Amino acid sequence: MKQDKATSQGRTYGGMSLDQRKQQRREQFLIAGLEVFGTQGFRTATVRGLCREAKLTDRYFYEAYGTIENLLMAVYEDCMTKIRNKILQEVAAAAPGADLNKLIHAALNCYFSEMEDARVARVCMLELVGISAEVDDLYNGYILGFSELVMGLAQQVYPDWVLSNDEKEVLGISTIGAMRQAATNWLLTDYRVDRQIVVTSTAKIFIGLMKLIESEQEGITS
C-alpha cells in the first residue's frame, strides 16, 4: 500500500511530491491566466503568452488545463469562489447584533473592494460572454448561486418571510444583476466614482427592496 501511494505521488523533487508540483503549476497558470485574461483579454490570449507569463512550458499547460477556455473557466471559478468566501467572512464578522443596513454595506463593500482589481472585474464581468455553451452554463450557475446567497442572507434577517422559490430566484437574480452592472460600469469608466459612493448607492437598491418585501409581508400577516 505504501509503495502504491508513493508511486501515485511520484518522486520527491525539491522537497515536493509529483502531485504537489502539479498543483503548484496549476496555481502558476491560474495567476498567469488572471494577468493575461484580465489585461489583454481571452480572445487575444495564446498558449505561448500564458506559458511565458507562468514561466512554464506548453507541455505543462496542456497537462494542467488542456485548452485556453478551460483555464479561463478555472480563473473565473477561482475569482468567484474567493469573492464569495470573503463576503461570507465579512457578513459573519458583522452578523452578531448587526442590522440589515450594516450587513448589506459590509457585503457590498467587500464585493466592490474585490472589483477594484481591474483584472478580476474584467474576467468576472466581461470575458465570459459569448464563448461557448459550457462557459455560459458555468457563468449562469455562479450567478444563480450568488442570488441564492443574497436571498439566504435576507432570510436570516427576516426568518418569517413567506416567499415562493420562484420569487426568491427572480429577486435574487435581479439584485445580483444590479451589482454586476454597477461593477461593469465602474470598470468601464476607469473607476471614476469613489468606491464608497458605489457601495452606498447600490445598497439603497438592496435596502429599498428588503423594506418593500418586509412591508408586504406585514400586510399578509396582519
C-alpha positions, -999 to 999 in steps of 0.1 A, spaced: 0 0 0 28 24 9 45 16 -24 14 23 -44 9 57 -26 45 66 -33 41 56 -70 9 77 -74 25 107 -59 58 104 -78 93 110 -67 100 139 -44 119 167 -61 129 199 -44 110 188 -13 78 184 -33 59 153 -45 47 150 -81 11 158 -70 24 189 -52 44 200 -82 13 196 -105 -8 216 -81 19 243 -80 20 245 -118 -18 248 -118 -16 277 -94 11 293 -116 -12 291 -146 -42 305 -126 -21 335 -117 -9 339 -153 -44 335 -166 -57 362 -143 -30 386 -156 -34 377 -193 -72 375 -194 -76 405 -171 -53 428 -191 -52 415 -227 -85 396 -228 -94 359 -235 -97 364 -273 -62 376 -278 -46 351 -253 -22 325 -266 -8 294 -250 27 308 -256 18 340 -239 3 322 -209 33 299 -206 56 329 -208 36 347 -180 36 315 -159 73 308 -166 64 272 -176 64 252 -209 34 244 -231 37 208 -220 27 217 -185 -1 239 -198 -17 211 -217 -12 188 -188 -28 212 -164 -57 227 -184 -57 214 -220 -72 245 -235 -73 282 -230 -110 281 -225 -106 256 -196 -81 279 -180 -104 309 -184 -132 289 -166 -108 279 -139 -96 315 -133 -133 327 -132 -142 300 -107 -112 309 -86 -121 346 -85 -158 340 -78 -151 314 -50 -127 338 -33 -152 367 -36 -180 345 -22 -158 333 7 -147 369 16 -183 381 15 -194 353 39 -165 362 62 -174 399 62 -211 391 69 -202 366 96 -180 392 113 -207 418 112 -236 395 119 -238 394 158 -263 421 165 -260 437 131 -289 453 114 -298 449 78 -281 482 68 -248 471 83 -249 437 68 -257 450 33 -229 476 34 -204 451 47 -212 426 19 -212 452 -9 -180 469 4 -163 435 2 -176 428 -33 -166 462 -47 -132 460 -30 -126 429 -50 -138 445 -81 -112 473 -77 -87 448 -91 -94 456 -128 -82 421 -138 -107 404 -115 -135 427 -127 -127 421 -164 -126 383 -160 -158 382 -139 -178 409 -158 -167 408 -194 -146 380 -206 -170 350 -204 -196 365 -227 -204 345 -259 -176 320 -258 -194 287 -256 -225 269 -241 -203 254 -214 -189 287 -204 -225 302 -203 -236 273 -181 -207 280 -157 -214 317 -156 -252 313 -151 -246 287 -124 -225 312 -104 -250 340 -109 -277 317 -96 -255 307 -67 -249 343 -57 -286 351 -59 -293 322 -36 -266 336 -12 -283 370 -12 -317 357 -5 -304 333 21 -288 361 40 -320 381 37 -340 352 51 -316 351 81 -325 387 89 -362 382 82 -369 345 91 -407 350 90 -408 360 53 -430 338 32 -418 339 -4 -421 312 -31 -389 297 -46 -397 314 -79 -400 348 -62 -367 343 -43 -349 333 -76 -362 363 -95 -355 387 -67 -320 373 -61 -310 374 -97 -323 409 -101 -302 422 -72 -271 404 -85 -278 420 -119 -277 454 -102 -244 446 -85 -229 432 -117 -240 462 -139 -227 487 -113 -193 468 -112 -192 467 -150 -198 504 -154 -173 511 -127 -147 492 -146 -155 506 -180 -154 542 -166 -119 535 -151 -132 537 -115 -142 573 -119 -166 571 -89 -153 566 -54 -159 531 -41 -180 543 -11 -204 561 -35 -208 529 -55 -214 509 -23 -239 533 -7 -258 538 -40 -261 500 -47 -270 494 -10 -301 516 -15 -314 492 -40 -310 463 -16 -323 481 14 -353 495 -5 -362 461 -18 -359 445 16 -381 471 32 -407 467 5 -408 430 10 -410 434 47 -439 458 43 -457 434 20 -451 405 45 -465 425 73 -496 432 52 -500 394 46 -497 385 83 -519 414 97 
